[in-house]
Amino acid sequence: GIQTIDGFAYYNLKQTGSGTILLNDVSSVTNAFTFNSGTVDCQNRDLTFSGTVTYTAGTFLPGNNTVTYGGTLAQDIIPANYLTLTISNTGTHTLDGNTTVSGAFSNAGTLNINSAYNLSLNGTSACGGTINATAGTVTYAASATNIITGTYFNLISNGGTMCGDVTVNGTLTLTSGALVLNDHVLTLNGAI
């Protein structure tokens, strides 16, 4: 079934059934968010996670809003199509499935990609934080002009400026435009 919840600062929030949770207003989860099945639909309302985020399965529908992963604890980044995705703390975050950001992406922490998941940044990307990818592909589209510091497995870029040193252990693909090193080091350990 469908359950509509009011905008609130929840301490814990769990989605463990096969139904749908609809957010009725701007909300936050301050301690633990657990997502094991079903659907969470933000209905274009902003959502902030300040504690742990544990994702196993289910469909996350952010809509035309901002989803913020904050706090200092380990967090799973729930696979979804985000408009604006913000990682606002210096903690460790793990991508848990194919994810697309069509608007702004900012990262103050470490984003791990440990499986063959794709992260597609189709809008802007701010310098900050690091990406640590031992698998998968990170794609920077034409308007995502900043290449975030870190280690990538596969990296696809339409050109842009490196924010810091970048290592590519798989394949680097330059689809168009220039990759500006900006006095940083680009290390290629795989194919171009």
VOBA-1610 file (N, C-alpha, C; in pm, whole numbers, padded with zeros to 5 digits, always signed):
BEGIN
Gly+00081-00118+00000Gly+00000+00000+00000Gly+00086+00126+00000Ile+00019+00239+00003Ile+00086+00369+00002Ile+00069+00434+00139Gln+00181+00485+00191Gln+00178+00555+00319Gln+00239+00693+00299Thr+00164+00798+00329Thr+00212+00935+00320Thr+00259+00979+00457Ile+00384+01031+00462Ile+00436+01078+00591Ile+00463+01227+00583Asp+00441+01296+00693Asp+00460+01440+00699Asp+00608+01476+00704Gly+00637+01598+00662Gly+00772+01649+00674Gly+00809+01660+00821Phe+00927+01605+00856Phe+00962+01595+00997Phe+01110+01563+01006Ala+01172+01588+01121Ala+01308+01543+01149Ala+01295+01408+01220Tyr+01297+01299+01142Tyr+01283+01165+01197Tyr+01414+01120+01260Tyr+01406+01049+01371Tyr+01526+00993+01432Tyr+01570+00869+01352Asn+01479+00774+01336Asn+01499+00656+01253Asn+01385+00647+01153Leu+01415+00598+01033Leu+01311+00576+00934Leu+01348+00450+00858Lys+01250+00357+00846Lys+01275+00230+00776Lys+01170+00210+00668Gln+01215+00160+00554Gln+01124+00113+00450Gln+01159-00033+00427Thr+01079-00122+00486Thr+01110-00264+00478Thr+01000-00345+00411Gly+00889-00281+00377Gly+00780-00353+00313Gly+00778-00330+00162Ser+00681-00389+00097Ser+00672-00379-00049Ser+00595-00256-00095Gly+00544-00177-00004Gly+00463-00061-00038Gly+00545+00061-00073Thr+00478+00177-00071Thr+00539+00305-00109Thr+00526+00404+00005Ile+00637+00473+00035Ile+00635+00586+00128Ile+00638+00713+00044Leu+00543+00803+00067Leu+00539+00933+00000Leu+00574+01042+00101Leu+00676+01123+00070Leu+00709+01236+00157Leu+00615+01351+00126Asn+00555+01406+00229Asn+00457+01513+00213Asn+00519+01651+00226Asp+00645+01658+00272Asp+00713+01786+00289Asp+00862+01760+00307Val+00940+01866+00319Val+01084+01855+00343Val+01106+01773+00469Ser+01200+01677+00463Ser+01223+01587+00576Ser+01371+01561+00597Ser+01403+01509+00715Ser+01539+01466+00744Ser+01533+01342+00833Val+01641+01263+00826Val+01656+01146+00912Val+01788+01166+00986Thr+01780+01180+01119Thr+01897+01222+01195Thr+01984+01107+01246Asn+01930+00985+01258Asn+02009+00875+01313Asn+02032+00763+01212Ala+01926+00694+01168Ala+01944+00579+01080Ala+01829+00570+00980Phe+01867+00552+00852Phe+01769+00527+00747Phe+01800+00390+00689Thr+01700+00300+00692Thr+01715+00164+00641Thr+01616+00144+00529Phe+01667+00097+00414Phe+01585+00081+00294Phe+01610-00058+00239Asn+01511-00150+00262Asn+01528-00290+00222Asn+01440-00333+00106Ser+01334-00259+00078Ser+01243-00298-00031Ser+01141-00187-00053Gly+01056-00206-00152Gly+00950-00110-00178Gly+01000+00016-00246Thr+00927+00126-00224Thr+00956+00253-00291Thr+00951+00368-00190Val+01046+00460-00205Val+01041+00587-00132Val+01034+00696-00238Asp+00926+00774-00237Asp+00902+00880-00334Asp+00906+01014-00261Cys+01008+01095-00291Cys+01023+01225-00225Cys+00923+01328-00274Gln+00857+01302-00385Gln+00760+01395-00442Gln+00817+01536-00454Asn+00941+01546-00499Asn+01009+01673-00522Asn+01039+01751-00394Arg+01039+01683-00279Arg+01072+01747-00152Arg+01216+01714-00114Asp+01286+01812-00058Asp+01424+01790-00015Asp+01429+01688+00098Leu+01537+01609+00099Leu+01555+01507+00201Leu+01701+01508+00244Thr+01725+01507+00376Thr+01860+01509+00432Thr+01879+01389+00522Phe+01990+01318+00500Phe+02030+01207+00586Phe+02149+01252+00670Ser+02135+01252+00803Ser+02243+01297+00890Ser+02310+01183+00965Gly+02253+01064+00959Gly+02310+00947+01027Gly+02345+00840+00926Thr+02337+00715+00968Thr+02369+00605+00877Thr+02260+00589+00772Val+02301+00545+00655Val+02208+00510+00548Val+02247+00370+00502Thr+02152+00275+00515Thr+02175+00137+00475Thr+02075+00100+00367Tyr+02127+00066+00249Tyr+02042+00032+00135Tyr+02067-00112+00093Thr+01958-00189+00079Thr+01967-00326+00031Thr+01897-00341-00103Ala+01775-00289-00112Ala+01695-00299-00235Ala+01582-00198-00228Gly+01518-00176-00343Gly+01405-00085-00348Gly+01426+00024-00450Thr+01321+00104-00472Thr+01323+00213-00570Thr+01315+00346-00498Phe+01413+00431-00526Phe+01418+00563-00464Phe+01391+00667-00572Leu+01290+00752-00549Leu+01248+00853-00646Leu+01266+00991-00585Pro+01385+01053-00602Pro+01407+01184-00542Pro+01321+01294-00605Gly+01304+01292-00737Gly+01229+01398-00804Gly+01315+01520-00825Asn+01252+01635-00842Asn+01321+01762-00868Asn+01352+01832-00737Asn+01449+01777-00665Asn+01480+01830-00533Asn+01628+01813-00504Thr+01666+01838-00380Thr+01803+01816-00332Thr+01801+01706-00228Val+01887+01607-00248Val+01908+01503-00146Val+02048+01524-00092Thr+02057+01536+00041Thr+02184+01563+00108Thr+02220+01447+00199Tyr+02341+01396+00179Tyr+02398+01295+00268Tyr+02496+01369+00358Gly+02461+01384+00488Gly+02543+01460+00581Gly+02578+01376+00702Gly+02623+01439+00807Gly+02663+01365+00926Gly+02803+01308+00912Thr+02844+01228+01008Thr+02982+01176+01009Thr+02990+01024+01000Leu+02878+00956+00989Leu+02877+00810+00986Leu+02879+00758+00843Ala+02912+00630+00826Ala+02915+00568+00693Ala+02775+00568+00632Gln+02768+00597+00504Gln+02639+00606+00436Gln+02645+00539+00300Asp+02541+00462+00267Asp+02522+00412+00132Asp+02457+00523+00050Ile+02506+00546-00071Ile+02439+00637-00163Ile+02337+00555-00240Ile+02211+00583-00218Ile+02103+00504-00277Ile+02099+00528-00427Pro+02099+00420-00509Pro+02095+00438-00654Pro+01963+00504-00697Ala+01976+00607-00781Ala+01857+00681-00824Ala+01897+00781-00931Asn+01798+00850-00984Asn+01818+00964-01073Asn+01794+01090-00991Tyr+01902+01158-00953Tyr+01894+01277-00869Tyr+01895+01403-00955Leu+01828+01508-00908Leu+01846+01640-00967Leu+01969+01703-00905Thr+01971+01715-00772Thr+02085+01770-00699Thr+02124+01672-00591Leu+02250+01630-00593Leu+02303+01536-00494Leu+02419+01603-00422Thr+02406+01612-00289Thr+02508+01677-00208Thr+02558+01580-00102Ile+02689+01560-00099Ile+02754+01486+00009Ile+02826+01591+00091Ser+02768+01624+00206Ser+02811+01744+00278Ser+02906+01717+00393Asn+02943+01591+00417Asn+03036+01566+00528Asn+03162+01499+00478Thr+03260+01487+00564Thr+03389+01432+00526Thr+03397+01282+00549Gly+03286+01217+00574Gly+03285+01073+00599Gly+03298+00992+00471Thr+03278+00861+00486Thr+03290+00768+00374Thr+03152+00727+00326His+03135+00729+00194His+03007+00697+00132His+03032+00593+00024Thr+02936+00504+00005Thr+02952+00396-00093Thr+02835+00397-00190Leu+02867+00404-00319Leu+02764+00400-00423Leu+02708+00258-00429Asp+02576+00245-00419Asp+02514+00114-00412Asp+02435+00075-00537Gly+02462+00138-00649Gly+02395+00104-00774Gly+02415+00215-00875Asn+02367+00194-00997Asn+02380+00295-01102Asn+02308+00422-01061Thr+02377+00534-01074Thr+02326+00662-01025Thr+02353+00771-01128Thr+02252+00857-01148Thr+02264+00970-01239Thr+02230+01098-01164Val+02311+01202-01187Val+02282+01335-01131Val+02267+01429-01250Ser+02147+01482-01270Ser+02121+01566-01386Ser+02151+01713-01359Gly+02157+01751-01233Gly+02186+01890-01196Gly+02322+01902-01131Ala+02325+01953-01008Ala+02451+01981-00938Ala+02492+01864-00850Phe+02624+01833-00853Phe+02682+01732-00766Phe+02796+01795-00688Ser+02792+01777-00555Ser+02904+01824-00472Ser+02936+01717-00369Asn+03065+01707-00337Asn+03114+01598-00253Asn+03221+01652-00159Ala+03196+01646-00029Ala+03294+01691+00068Ala+03369+01574+00131Gly+03327+01451+00102Gly+03386+01333+00166Gly+03457+01244+00066Thr+03455+01113+00094Thr+03509+01012+00006Thr+03394+00929-00048Leu+03384+00920-00181Leu+03281+00840-00246Leu+03347+00715-00302Asn+03311+00599-00245Asn+03366+00471-00291Asn+03273+00407-00393Ile+03333+00355-00499Ile+03260+00275-00598Ile+03334+00142-00604Asn+03279+00040-00536Asn+03347-00087-00521Asn+03295-00196-00612Ser+03187-00169-00683Ser+03128-00266-00776Ser+03112-00200-00911Ala+03072-00277-01010Ala+03064-00227-01148Ala+02941-00140-01168Tyr+02930-00034-01089Tyr+02819+00060-01100Tyr+02866+00182-01179Asn+02769+00249-01241Asn+02798+00370-01318Asn+02748+00492-01243Leu+02833+00595-01238Leu+02794+00725-01186Leu+02801+00823-01301Ser+02686+00877-01340Ser+02678+00971-01452Ser+02647+01110-01400Leu+02744+01201-01419Leu+02727+01340-01375Leu+02697+01423-01499Asn+02569+01452-01519Asn+02524+01519-01642Asn+02508+01669-01625Gly+02531+01719-01506Gly+02521+01862-01479Gly+02655+01915-01434Thr+02654+01998-01332Thr+02779+02056-01281Thr+02835+01969-01170Ser+02967+01971-01155Ser+03031+01901-01045Ser+03129+01997-00979Ala+03118+02009-00846Ala+03204+02101-00772Ala+03331+02030-00728Cys+03441+02104-00723Cys+03564+02050-00668Cys+03546+02029-00518Gly+03600+01920-00468Gly+03589+01889-00326Gly+03578+01740-00308Gly+03629+01690-00197Gly+03623+01548-00167Gly+03704+01466-00266Thr+03687+01334-00259Thr+03757+01244-00349Thr+03663+01134-00396Ile+03699+01075-00509Ile+03631+00955-00560Ile+03733+00843-00556Asn+03692+00728-00502Asn+03777+00611-00493Asn+03703+00495-00558Ala+03730+00472-00687Ala+03656+00371-00764Ala+03748+00256-00801Thr+03720+00138-00748Thr+03794+00018-00785Thr+03723-00061-00894Ala+03606-00014-00935Ala+03527-00076-01041Ala+03432+00029-01095Gly+03360-00004-01201Gly+03257+00084-01255Gly+03312+00198-01338Thr+03220+00283-01382Thr+03253+00394-01471Thr+03193+00523-01417Val+03274+00627-01415Val+03226+00762-01382Val+03230+00843-01510Thr+03116+00904-01544Thr+03104+00984-01666Thr+03076+01128-01630Tyr+03158+01219-01684Tyr+03136+01363-01672Tyr+03085+01413-01807Ala+02962+01464-01809Ala+02904+01515-01933Ala+02960+01653-01964Ala+02919+01710-02077Ala+02978+01835-02127Ala+02975+01948-02025Ser+02867+01960-01950Ser+02857+02073-01858Ser+02917+02043-01721Ala+02957+01919-01698Ala+03021+01884-01570Ala+03170+01909-01584Thr+03211+02033-01563Thr+03344+02076-01604Thr+03455+02046-01505Asn+03425+02009-01383Asn+03529+01978-01285Asn+03542+01828-01268Ile+03665+01776-01285Ile+03692+01634-01264Ile+03744+01620-01121Ile+03667+01551-01037Ile+03696+01543-00894Ile+03822+01459-00870Thr+03902+01503-00776Thr+04025+01435-00737Thr+03997+01291-00698Gly+04089+01199-00736Gly+04075+01062-00688Gly+04124+00958-00783Thr+04085+00833-00753Thr+04121+00717-00833Thr+03995+00662-00898Tyr+04002+00642-01028Tyr+03888+00593-01106Tyr+03924+00459-01167Phe+03822+00376-01190Phe+03845+00256-01269Phe+03831+00296-01416Asn+03709+00325-01462Asn+03687+00380-01595Asn+03639+00523-01581Leu+03693+00611-01664Leu+03656+00753-01660Leu+03625+00799-01801Ile+03505+00857-01818Ile+03463+00916-01945Ile+03443+01065-01922Ser+03506+01147-02007Ser+03496+01291-01990Ser+03475+01360-02124Asn+03389+01460-02123Asn+03370+01548-02239Asn+03459+01669-02229Gly+03567+01658-02153Gly+03655+01772-02128Gly+03624+01831-01993Gly+03717+01907-01942Gly+03697+01967-01812Gly+03830+01995-01746Thr+03823+02040-01623Thr+03942+02077-01548Thr+03954+01988-01425Met+04073+01929-01408Met+04096+01843-01293Met+04106+01928-01166Cys+04038+01883-01060Cys+04042+01952-00931Cys+04167+01918-00852Gly+04229+01807-00884Gly+04347+01758-00814Gly+04402+01641-00892Asp+04493+01566-00832Asp+04553+01451-00900Asp+04447+01344-00927Val+04457+01281-01045Val+04361+01180-01087Val+04438+01059-01138Thr+04396+00940-01095Thr+04450+00814-01145Thr+04337+00735-01209Val+04364+00679-01328Val+04267+00594-01398Val+04330+00457-01415Asn+04271+00356-01350Asn+04326+00220-01355Asn+04265+00135-01465Gly+04154+00179-01522Gly+04090+00107-01632Gly+04109+00183-01761Thr+04000+00235-01817Thr+04003+00304-01945Thr+03964+00450-01928Leu+04044+00539-01988Leu+04010+00681-01997Leu+03956+00706-02136Thr+03835+00763-02144Thr+03773+00798-02272Thr+03746+00947-02274Leu+03807+01017-02370Leu+03781+01160-02390Leu+03693+01172-02513Thr+03567+01210-02492Thr+03471+01212-02602Thr+03479+01341-02682Ser+03514+01450-02620Ser+03532+01578-02691Ser+03593+01676-02592Gly+03639+01789-02644Gly+03694+01892-02556Gly+03831+01854-02501Ala+03889+01943-02425Ala+04022+01924-02368Ala+04011+01891-02221Leu+04101+01807-02175Leu+04113+01778-02034Leu+04227+01864-01980Val+04191+01962-01897Val+04288+02057-01843Val+04344+02002-01713Leu+04476+01978-01710Leu+04538+01920-01590Leu+04549+02020-01476Asn+04561+02149-01509Asn+04562+02253-01407Asn+04673+02230-01305Asp+04793+02193-01353Asp+04910+02166-01269Asp+04895+02045-01179His+04801+01956-01210His+04782+01833-01134His+04836+01715-01214Val+04849+01601-01150Val+04906+01482-01213Val+04793+01388-01258Leu+04799+01347-01384Leu+04708+01247-01441Leu+04788+01119-01462Thr+04752+01012-01391Thr+04821+00884-01403Thr+04729+00785-01473Leu+04776+00728-01584Leu+04698+00632-01662Leu+04762+00494-01650Asn+04690+00401-01587Asn+04741+00266-01570Asn+04670+00166-01660Gly+04582+00215-01748Gly+04506+00128-01836Gly+04505+00184-01977Ala+04396+00162-02049Ala+04383+00201-02189Ala+04328+00343-02201Ile+04357+00402-02319Ile+04302+00535-02351Ile+04211+00521-02471
//
